[in-house]
Amino acid sequence: MKTFKTHLKEELKNEQFKDMFEEEKKLIELSLKIHKVREQSGLSQSEVAKNAHITQQQLSKIENGINCNIVTFLKVCKTLDIDISLNKKKRRITI
């Protein structure tokens, strides 16, 4: 029986899978960063959502790694003073 790590290692040899995996990994990293910064700031989801002009449900989805549009991410990041920069060479989000 294969372990998850063995299976993942094999799948990552496929470039298409690897690209999609890396995109999802960045999404989760950003979601975790947003959650961590919000909690460290002592703010509730409702407070951040109100200041970002989104619903609390939208913020909950973001913090749980459920995909949303970039405008919503930017609103939340601006509200929490999280800088998102794009690296032109790699064209990936740097957290």
VMD Tcl script that builds the backbone (N, CA, C; Angstrom):
set m [mol new atoms 285]
animate dup $m
set s [atomselect $m all]
$s set {name element resname resid chain x y z} {
  {N N MET 1 A 0.834 -1.177 0.000}
  {CA C MET 1 A 0.000 0.000 0.000}
  {C C MET 1 A 0.885 1.250 0.000}
  {N N LYS 2 A 0.541 2.204 -0.873}
  {CA C LYS 2 A 1.295 3.447 -0.956}
  {C C LYS 2 A 0.907 4.386 0.181}
  {N N THR 3 A 1.881 5.120 0.634}
  {CA C THR 3 A 1.584 6.171 1.592}
  {C C THR 3 A 1.183 7.423 0.804}
  {N N PHE 4 A 0.582 8.365 1.501}
  {CA C PHE 4 A 0.199 9.615 0.844}
  {C C PHE 4 A 1.431 10.310 0.274}
  {N N LYS 5 A 2.503 10.362 1.043}
  {CA C LYS 5 A 3.718 11.043 0.585}
  {C C LYS 5 A 4.288 10.407 -0.670}
  {N N THR 6 A 4.269 9.085 -0.728}
  {CA C THR 6 A 4.765 8.377 -1.911}
  {C C THR 6 A 3.890 8.699 -3.113}
  {N N HIS 7 A 2.589 8.662 -2.903}
  {CA C HIS 7 A 1.653 8.961 -3.988}
  {C C HIS 7 A 1.832 10.400 -4.476}
  {N N LEU 8 A 1.937 11.341 -3.545}
  {CA C LEU 8 A 2.113 12.743 -3.907}
  {C C LEU 8 A 3.421 12.938 -4.675}
  {N N LYS 9 A 4.472 12.326 -4.222}
  {CA C LYS 9 A 5.769 12.443 -4.892}
  {C C LYS 9 A 5.675 11.979 -6.344}
  {N N GLU 10 A 4.960 10.909 -6.568}
  {CA C GLU 10 A 4.770 10.401 -7.933}
  {C C GLU 10 A 3.936 11.371 -8.764}
  {N N GLU 11 A 2.866 11.874 -8.178}
  {CA C GLU 11 A 1.974 12.787 -8.900}
  {C C GLU 11 A 2.673 14.098 -9.254}
  {N N LEU 12 A 3.572 14.552 -8.392}
  {CA C LEU 12 A 4.266 15.814 -8.635}
  {C C LEU 12 A 5.235 15.743 -9.820}
  {N N LYS 13 A 5.479 14.568 -10.318}
  {CA C LYS 13 A 6.297 14.422 -11.528}
  {C C LYS 13 A 5.543 14.914 -12.758}
  {N N ASN 14 A 4.229 14.932 -12.677}
  {CA C ASN 14 A 3.376 15.441 -13.756}
  {C C ASN 14 A 3.333 16.960 -13.634}
  {N N GLU 15 A 3.818 17.677 -14.648}
  {CA C GLU 15 A 3.925 19.137 -14.586}
  {C C GLU 15 A 2.574 19.819 -14.400}
  {N N GLN 16 A 1.540 19.334 -15.059}
  {CA C GLN 16 A 0.217 19.937 -14.912}
  {C C GLN 16 A -0.286 19.777 -13.475}
  {N N PHE 17 A -0.138 18.589 -12.927}
  {CA C PHE 17 A -0.539 18.356 -11.543}
  {C C PHE 17 A 0.281 19.237 -10.601}
  {N N LYS 18 A 1.582 19.299 -10.848}
  {CA C LYS 18 A 2.471 20.082 -9.999}
  {C C LYS 18 A 2.069 21.557 -9.992}
  {N N ASP 19 A 1.756 22.118 -11.161}
  {CA C ASP 19 A 1.331 23.515 -11.244}
  {C C ASP 19 A 0.041 23.752 -10.460}
  {N N MET 20 A -0.922 22.866 -10.625}
  {CA C MET 20 A -2.191 23.003 -9.914}
  {C C MET 20 A -1.988 22.843 -8.408}
  {N N PHE 21 A -1.129 21.911 -8.019}
  {CA C PHE 21 A -0.825 21.692 -6.608}
  {C C PHE 21 A -0.207 22.947 -5.997}
  {N N GLU 22 A 0.735 23.550 -6.703}
  {CA C GLU 22 A 1.397 24.756 -6.208}
  {C C GLU 22 A 0.416 25.925 -6.081}
  {N N GLU 23 A -0.521 26.050 -7.027}
  {CA C GLU 23 A -1.533 27.099 -6.941}
  {C C GLU 23 A -2.396 26.913 -5.691}
  {N N GLU 24 A -2.834 25.689 -5.453}
  {CA C GLU 24 A -3.661 25.412 -4.277}
  {C C GLU 24 A -2.877 25.629 -2.990}
  {N N LYS 25 A -1.599 25.270 -3.016}
  {CA C LYS 25 A -0.738 25.467 -1.843}
  {C C LYS 25 A -0.642 26.951 -1.501}
  {N N LYS 26 A -0.474 27.804 -2.513}
  {CA C LYS 26 A -0.392 29.253 -2.280}
  {C C LYS 26 A -1.713 29.790 -1.748}
  {N N LEU 27 A -2.825 29.281 -2.265}
  {CA C LEU 27 A -4.136 29.697 -1.790}
  {C C LEU 27 A -4.295 29.370 -0.307}
  {N N ILE 28 A -3.904 28.164 0.081}
  {CA C ILE 28 A -4.005 27.757 1.487}
  {C C ILE 28 A -3.068 28.588 2.359}
  {N N GLU 29 A -1.860 28.849 1.877}
  {CA C GLU 29 A -0.918 29.671 2.648}
  {C C GLU 29 A -1.476 31.071 2.879}
  {N N LEU 30 A -2.087 31.656 1.843}
  {CA C LEU 30 A -2.671 32.981 1.994}
  {C C LEU 30 A -3.857 32.937 2.953}
  {N N SER 31 A -4.667 31.908 2.844}
  {CA C SER 31 A -5.820 31.755 3.739}
  {C C SER 31 A -5.372 31.674 5.198}
  {N N LEU 32 A -4.341 30.881 5.448}
  {CA C LEU 32 A -3.820 30.742 6.803}
  {C C LEU 32 A -3.213 32.051 7.305}
  {N N LYS 33 A -2.552 32.774 6.422}
  {CA C LYS 33 A -1.958 34.065 6.794}
  {C C LYS 33 A -3.053 35.053 7.187}
  {N N ILE 34 A -4.120 35.108 6.398}
  {CA C ILE 34 A -5.233 36.003 6.702}
  {C C ILE 34 A -5.833 35.655 8.057}
  {N N HIS 35 A -6.067 34.379 8.288}
  {CA C HIS 35 A -6.640 33.935 9.560}
  {C C HIS 35 A -5.726 34.316 10.734}
  {N N LYS 36 A -4.439 34.050 10.579}
  {CA C LYS 36 A -3.475 34.329 11.645}
  {C C LYS 36 A -3.403 35.828 11.959}
  {N N VAL 37 A -3.308 36.653 10.918}
  {CA C VAL 37 A -3.213 38.098 11.130}
  {C C VAL 37 A -4.489 38.625 11.770}
  {N N ARG 38 A -5.636 38.141 11.325}
  {CA C ARG 38 A -6.901 38.589 11.919}
  {C C ARG 38 A -6.945 38.267 13.401}
  {N N GLU 39 A -6.579 37.040 13.754}
  {CA C GLU 39 A -6.604 36.650 15.168}
  {C C GLU 39 A -5.579 37.415 15.986}
  {N N GLN 40 A -4.377 37.619 15.448}
  {CA C GLN 40 A -3.350 38.375 16.160}
  {C C GLN 40 A -3.776 39.830 16.373}
  {N N SER 41 A -4.611 40.324 15.467}
  {CA C SER 41 A -5.111 41.694 15.578}
  {C C SER 41 A -6.272 41.802 16.555}
  {N N GLY 42 A -6.751 40.646 17.027}
  {CA C GLY 42 A -7.858 40.636 17.962}
  {C C GLY 42 A -9.197 41.005 17.342}
  {N N LEU 43 A -9.313 40.781 16.042}
  {CA C LEU 43 A -10.536 41.135 15.327}
  {C C LEU 43 A -11.370 39.889 15.028}
  {N N SER 44 A -12.667 40.067 15.056}
  {CA C SER 44 A -13.568 38.978 14.684}
  {C C SER 44 A -13.726 38.953 13.164}
  {N N GLN 45 A -14.241 37.850 12.652}
  {CA C GLN 45 A -14.519 37.780 11.220}
  {C C GLN 45 A -15.516 38.869 10.827}
  {N N SER 46 A -16.507 39.098 11.671}
  {CA C SER 46 A -17.525 40.116 11.373}
  {C C SER 46 A -16.915 41.512 11.257}
  {N N GLU 47 A -15.978 41.827 12.152}
  {CA C GLU 47 A -15.340 43.145 12.121}
  {C C GLU 47 A -14.527 43.334 10.842}
  {N N VAL 48 A -13.730 42.330 10.504}
  {CA C VAL 48 A -12.903 42.427 9.294}
  {C C VAL 48 A -13.795 42.487 8.059}
  {N N ALA 49 A -14.808 41.651 8.025}
  {CA C ALA 49 A -15.721 41.626 6.878}
  {C C ALA 49 A -16.384 42.983 6.686}
  {N N LYS 50 A -16.842 43.572 7.772}
  {CA C LYS 50 A -17.498 44.885 7.695}
  {C C LYS 50 A -16.535 45.925 7.133}
  {N N ASN 51 A -15.307 45.957 7.639}
  {CA C ASN 51 A -14.308 46.921 7.176}
  {C C ASN 51 A -13.864 46.675 5.737}
  {N N ALA 52 A -13.940 45.425 5.294}
  {CA C ALA 52 A -13.541 45.070 3.923}
  {C C ALA 52 A -14.717 45.151 2.947}
  {N N HIS 53 A -15.902 45.437 3.481}
  {CA C HIS 53 A -17.118 45.526 2.668}
  {C C HIS 53 A -17.450 44.215 1.973}
  {N N ILE 54 A -17.318 43.131 2.739}
  {CA C ILE 54 A -17.728 41.807 2.284}
  {C C ILE 54 A -18.568 41.192 3.404}
  {N N THR 55 A -19.123 40.018 3.142}
  {CA C THR 55 A -19.898 39.362 4.198}
  {C C THR 55 A -18.977 38.510 5.073}
  {N N GLN 56 A -19.444 38.236 6.271}
  {CA C GLN 56 A -18.695 37.366 7.179}
  {C C GLN 56 A -18.539 35.987 6.555}
  {N N GLN 57 A -19.555 35.539 5.823}
  {CA C GLN 57 A -19.492 34.234 5.169}
  {C C GLN 57 A -18.381 34.190 4.113}
  {N N GLN 58 A -18.210 35.292 3.382}
  {CA C GLN 58 A -17.128 35.349 2.401}
  {C C GLN 58 A -15.766 35.243 3.085}
  {N N LEU 59 A -15.611 35.944 4.195}
  {CA C LEU 59 A -14.343 35.881 4.924}
  {C C LEU 59 A -14.106 34.480 5.472}
  {N N SER 60 A -15.139 33.848 5.974}
  {CA C SER 60 A -15.009 32.484 6.470}
  {C C SER 60 A -14.532 31.547 5.366}
  {N N LYS 61 A -15.096 31.705 4.184}
  {CA C LYS 61 A -14.678 30.865 3.049}
  {C C LYS 61 A -13.205 31.109 2.713}
  {N N ILE 62 A -12.795 32.360 2.728}
  {CA C ILE 62 A -11.389 32.677 2.449}
  {C C ILE 62 A -10.484 32.003 3.472}
  {N N GLU 63 A -10.821 32.130 4.748}
  {CA C GLU 63 A -9.991 31.556 5.806}
  {C C GLU 63 A -9.978 30.027 5.766}
  {N N ASN 64 A -10.976 29.432 5.141}
  {CA C ASN 64 A -11.036 27.979 5.018}
  {C C ASN 64 A -10.496 27.480 3.684}
  {N N GLY 65 A -9.886 28.387 2.912}
  {CA C GLY 65 A -9.240 27.987 1.672}
  {C C GLY 65 A -10.174 27.749 0.515}
  {N N ILE 66 A -11.395 28.238 0.633}
  {CA C ILE 66 A -12.337 28.099 -0.469}
  {C C ILE 66 A -12.102 29.260 -1.419}
  {N N ASN 67 A -11.929 28.940 -2.674}
  {CA C ASN 67 A -11.564 29.922 -3.675}
  {C C ASN 67 A -12.569 31.062 -3.778}
  {N N CYS 68 A -12.064 32.244 -4.005}
  {CA C CYS 68 A -12.901 33.418 -4.241}
  {C C CYS 68 A -12.184 34.272 -5.275}
  {N N ASN 69 A -12.801 35.371 -5.652}
  {CA C ASN 69 A -12.142 36.201 -6.661}
  {C C ASN 69 A -11.045 37.058 -6.028}
  {N N ILE 70 A -10.167 37.529 -6.851}
  {CA C ILE 70 A -8.993 38.274 -6.374}
  {C C ILE 70 A -9.387 39.587 -5.712}
  {N N VAL 71 A -10.470 40.204 -6.166}
  {CA C VAL 71 A -10.907 41.470 -5.581}
  {C C VAL 71 A -11.254 41.274 -4.100}
  {N N THR 72 A -11.918 40.166 -3.788}
  {CA C THR 72 A -12.267 39.885 -2.397}
  {C C THR 72 A -11.009 39.678 -1.562}
  {N N PHE 73 A -10.047 38.925 -2.079}
  {CA C PHE 73 A -8.769 38.739 -1.380}
  {C C PHE 73 A -8.103 40.088 -1.128}
  {N N LEU 74 A -8.082 40.922 -2.142}
  {CA C LEU 74 A -7.422 42.219 -2.005}
  {C C LEU 74 A -8.097 43.094 -0.961}
  {N N LYS 75 A -9.423 43.068 -0.910}
  {CA C LYS 75 A -10.147 43.843 0.102}
  {C C LYS 75 A -9.761 43.398 1.509}
  {N N VAL 76 A -9.728 42.096 1.707}
  {CA C VAL 76 A -9.385 41.553 3.028}
  {C C VAL 76 A -7.939 41.874 3.378}
  {N N CYS 77 A -7.047 41.674 2.436}
  {CA C CYS 77 A -5.635 41.953 2.697}
  {C C CYS 77 A -5.400 43.428 2.993}
  {N N LYS 78 A -6.093 44.302 2.277}
  {CA C LYS 78 A -5.964 45.736 2.542}
  {C C LYS 78 A -6.463 46.060 3.944}
  {N N THR 79 A -7.582 45.489 4.322}
  {CA C THR 79 A -8.154 45.726 5.648}
  {C C THR 79 A -7.206 45.279 6.753}
  {N N LEU 80 A -6.529 44.155 6.540}
  {CA C LEU 80 A -5.617 43.606 7.552}
  {C C LEU 80 A -4.179 44.082 7.367}
  {N N ASP 81 A -3.953 44.970 6.391}
  {CA C ASP 81 A -2.625 45.505 6.102}
  {C C ASP 81 A -1.636 44.389 5.743}
  {N N ILE 82 A -2.107 43.457 4.927}
  {CA C ILE 82 A -1.251 42.376 4.421}
  {C C ILE 82 A -0.836 42.754 3.012}
  {N N ASP 83 A 0.472 42.771 2.764}
  {CA C ASP 83 A 0.991 43.143 1.459}
  {C C ASP 83 A 1.058 41.912 0.553}
  {N N ILE 84 A 0.482 42.034 -0.613}
  {CA C ILE 84 A 0.585 40.974 -1.621}
  {C C ILE 84 A 1.349 41.562 -2.791}
  {N N SER 85 A 2.467 40.951 -3.111}
  {CA C SER 85 A 3.233 41.434 -4.251}
  {C C SER 85 A 3.394 40.311 -5.257}
  {N N LEU 86 A 3.413 40.684 -6.519}
  {CA C LEU 86 A 3.586 39.710 -7.580}
  {C C LEU 86 A 5.021 39.764 -8.072}
  {N N ASN 87 A 5.632 38.617 -8.153}
  {CA C ASN 87 A 6.984 38.508 -8.654}
  {C C ASN 87 A 6.888 38.284 -10.160}
  {N N LYS 88 A 7.335 39.232 -10.947}
  {CA C LYS 88 A 7.188 39.180 -12.403}
  {C C LYS 88 A 7.852 37.946 -12.993}
  {N N LYS 89 A 9.006 37.588 -12.509}
  {CA C LYS 89 A 9.744 36.462 -13.065}
  {C C LYS 89 A 8.968 35.157 -12.906}
  {N N LYS 90 A 8.455 34.917 -11.731}
  {CA C LYS 90 A 7.749 33.665 -11.480}
  {C C LYS 90 A 6.237 33.801 -11.644}
  {N N ARG 91 A 5.770 35.043 -11.594}
  {CA C ARG 91 A 4.332 35.328 -11.686}
  {C C ARG 91 A 3.541 34.583 -10.627}
  {N N ARG 92 A 4.036 34.620 -9.417}
  {CA C ARG 92 A 3.357 33.976 -8.298}
  {C C ARG 92 A 3.181 34.975 -7.176}
  {N N ILE 93 A 2.224 34.711 -6.335}
  {CA C ILE 93 A 1.974 35.584 -5.191}
  {C C ILE 93 A 2.997 35.293 -4.101}
  {N N THR 94 A 3.594 36.335 -3.574}
  {CA C THR 94 A 4.536 36.210 -2.486}
  {C C THR 94 A 3.852 36.647 -1.205}
  {N N ILE 95 A 3.918 35.811 -0.201}
  {CA C ILE 95 A 3.258 36.130 1.068}
  {C C ILE 95 A 4.310 36.484 2.093}
}
mol reanalyze $m
mol bondsrecalc $m
mol representation Tube
mol addrep $m
